[in-house]
Amino acid sequence: MKRLVIGLLVLGAAFAAGTTSAAAPGFTVRNSVVLTRADGVSVPVAQEFRVRCGRWARDVPTPSVHVIAGDGTSAWHLTAVVADVRRRPVVRFPHAFIFDKPTRAQISGGEGRNEFNSDQEESSGRITFSRVHCGAKRTDIRFRADAVIGSEFFDGTSVTMRGSFSARG
């Protein structure tokens, strides 16, 4: 849990510049994405969203779109390489890559003491992008998820991610 909270705080600080949220004027978010534990219980993710276009990471300049949903207690984070998901909009899981050479898309997150990531071998399913536009004046991202995202811990459980998301502004 401590790692998740620290990770979300670091991501939040990284997003502070250039972040657009659902509360920004003229920005529209529609979300039906639901995370479900293996026991069938929904993971409570706060309907707080941060969306931005920019580098994959501070030291990785690959142009990417980032979506963070939730807060410090439970959240999911999507990062996608803009050029890759425009060219091939369906990303199947598991999908792994070398950390400084990102490809396609990655979903990660956590709830309580569990952390999950789409690069885990227990991951399956896919995310399908129908629109990815990152411009100086307009951001538009739309995707549908139907995937199982594997736990990063040996004794952790996978979560199912289903639904659609769009953010325009």
C-alpha positions as CSV (number, residue, x, y, z in Angstrom):
1,M,0.0,0.0,0.0
2,K,2.8,2.4,0.9
3,R,4.4,1.8,-2.5
4,L,1.1,2.5,-4.3
5,V,0.5,5.7,-2.4
6,I,4.1,6.9,-3.0
7,G,3.8,5.9,-6.7
8,L,0.5,7.8,-7.1
9,L,2.0,10.9,-5.4
10,V,5.0,10.8,-7.8
11,L,2.7,10.4,-10.8
12,G,0.5,13.2,-9.5
13,A,3.5,15.5,-9.2
14,A,4.6,14.5,-12.7
15,F,1.2,15.3,-14.0
16,A,0.9,18.7,-12.4
17,A,2.2,20.5,-15.4
18,G,0.0,20.2,-18.5
19,T,-2.6,18.1,-16.8
20,T,-6.2,18.3,-17.9
21,S,-8.9,17.0,-15.5
22,A,-12.6,16.4,-15.8
23,A,-13.1,19.6,-13.9
24,A,-11.4,21.8,-16.5
25,P,-13.7,24.0,-18.4
26,G,-14.7,22.6,-21.8
27,F,-13.3,19.2,-21.0
28,T,-15.6,16.2,-21.2
29,V,-14.9,12.7,-19.6
30,R,-17.2,9.7,-20.0
31,N,-16.2,6.6,-18.1
32,S,-17.8,3.2,-17.7
33,V,-14.6,1.4,-16.8
34,V,-15.1,-0.9,-13.9
35,L,-12.4,-3.0,-12.1
36,T,-13.6,-6.2,-10.5
37,R,-11.7,-8.5,-8.1
38,A,-11.5,-12.2,-8.7
39,D,-14.3,-12.7,-6.0
40,G,-16.7,-10.6,-8.1
41,V,-16.5,-7.5,-5.9
42,S,-16.1,-4.1,-7.7
43,V,-13.0,-2.1,-6.8
44,P,-14.1,1.3,-5.7
45,V,-12.2,3.8,-7.9
46,A,-12.9,7.5,-7.3
47,Q,-14.3,9.3,-10.4
48,E,-11.3,11.6,-10.5
49,F,-9.4,11.7,-13.8
50,R,-6.1,13.2,-14.9
51,V,-5.4,13.2,-18.7
52,R,-2.4,14.5,-20.5
53,C,-0.2,14.0,-23.5
54,G,3.6,14.2,-23.2
55,R,6.7,12.0,-22.7
56,W,6.3,8.4,-21.6
57,A,8.4,9.3,-18.6
58,R,10.7,12.1,-17.5
59,D,13.7,10.3,-19.0
60,V,11.8,8.6,-21.9
61,P,10.8,11.1,-24.6
62,T,8.4,8.8,-26.5
63,P,5.1,10.8,-27.2
64,S,2.4,9.2,-25.1
65,V,-1.1,9.8,-23.7
66,H,-1.6,9.2,-19.9
67,V,-4.9,8.7,-18.0
68,I,-5.0,8.3,-14.3
69,A,-8.3,7.4,-12.7
70,G,-8.9,7.3,-8.9
71,D,-7.0,8.5,-5.9
72,G,-4.4,7.2,-3.3
73,T,-6.5,4.3,-2.1
74,S,-7.4,2.7,-5.5
75,A,-6.5,3.7,-9.0
76,W,-5.7,2.6,-12.5
77,H,-3.2,4.2,-14.9
78,L,-3.2,3.9,-18.7
79,T,-0.1,5.0,-20.7
80,A,-0.1,4.5,-24.5
81,V,2.4,5.3,-27.2
82,V,0.4,7.6,-29.5
83,A,2.0,6.5,-32.8
84,D,1.7,2.8,-31.9
85,V,-2.0,2.8,-30.9
86,R,-2.9,4.9,-33.9
87,R,-1.2,2.4,-36.2
88,R,-2.4,-0.7,-34.4
89,P,-5.4,0.2,-32.1
90,V,-5.8,-3.2,-30.5
91,V,-3.3,-4.0,-27.7
92,R,-3.5,-7.6,-26.4
93,F,-2.2,-8.5,-23.0
94,P,0.1,-9.5,-21.5
95,H,2.3,-6.9,-23.2
96,A,5.8,-6.2,-22.0
97,F,8.7,-4.1,-23.2
98,I,12.1,-2.7,-22.1
99,F,11.4,0.1,-19.7
100,D,13.1,2.9,-21.8
101,K,11.7,1.6,-25.1
102,P,7.9,1.6,-24.5
103,T,5.6,0.2,-27.1
104,R,1.8,0.0,-27.5
105,A,0.1,0.5,-24.1
106,Q,0.3,-0.5,-20.5
107,I,-2.3,-0.5,-17.7
108,S,-1.2,-0.5,-14.1
109,G,-2.7,0.4,-10.7
110,G,-3.5,-0.9,-7.3
111,E,-6.0,-1.3,-4.5
112,G,-5.1,-1.8,-0.9
113,R,-2.1,-4.1,-0.8
114,N,-2.5,-5.3,-4.3
115,E,-0.8,-3.8,-7.4
116,F,-1.5,-4.9,-10.9
117,N,0.1,-4.5,-14.3
118,S,-0.7,-5.6,-17.9
119,D,2.8,-6.9,-18.4
120,Q,2.2,-9.8,-15.9
121,E,1.8,-13.3,-17.4
122,E,-1.6,-13.7,-15.8
123,S,-2.9,-10.7,-17.9
124,S,-5.1,-11.4,-20.8
125,G,-7.7,-9.7,-23.0
126,R,-7.3,-6.4,-24.8
127,I,-7.8,-2.7,-25.0
128,T,-9.0,-1.2,-28.2
129,F,-8.4,2.5,-29.0
130,S,-10.9,4.2,-31.3
131,R,-9.4,7.7,-31.1
132,V,-6.0,9.1,-29.9
133,H,-5.3,12.7,-30.6
134,C,-2.7,14.7,-28.7
135,G,-2.4,18.3,-29.9
136,A,-1.5,21.7,-28.5
137,K,-5.2,22.8,-28.7
138,R,-7.1,19.5,-28.3
139,T,-6.8,16.2,-26.6
140,D,-9.1,13.3,-27.6
141,I,-8.7,9.8,-26.3
142,R,-11.3,6.9,-26.6
143,F,-10.8,3.3,-25.7
144,R,-12.7,0.2,-24.6
145,A,-11.1,-2.3,-22.2
146,D,-12.0,-6.0,-21.8
147,A,-9.0,-7.4,-20.0
148,V,-7.7,-9.2,-16.9
149,I,-4.7,-7.4,-15.4
150,G,-2.4,-9.6,-13.4
151,S,-1.1,-8.9,-9.9
152,E,2.5,-7.9,-9.4
153,F,2.6,-10.1,-6.3
154,F,2.8,-13.8,-6.0
155,D,-0.1,-14.0,-3.6
156,G,-2.0,-11.1,-5.2
157,T,-5.1,-11.5,-7.3
158,S,-5.8,-10.2,-10.8
159,V,-8.5,-7.7,-11.6
160,T,-10.9,-7.6,-14.5
161,M,-11.1,-4.2,-16.3
162,R,-14.2,-3.7,-18.5
163,G,-15.8,-0.7,-20.0
164,S,-15.1,2.4,-22.1
165,F,-13.5,5.7,-21.5
166,S,-13.4,8.9,-23.5
167,A,-11.8,12.3,-22.7
168,R,-12.1,15.3,-25.0
169,G,-11.0,18.8,-24.4
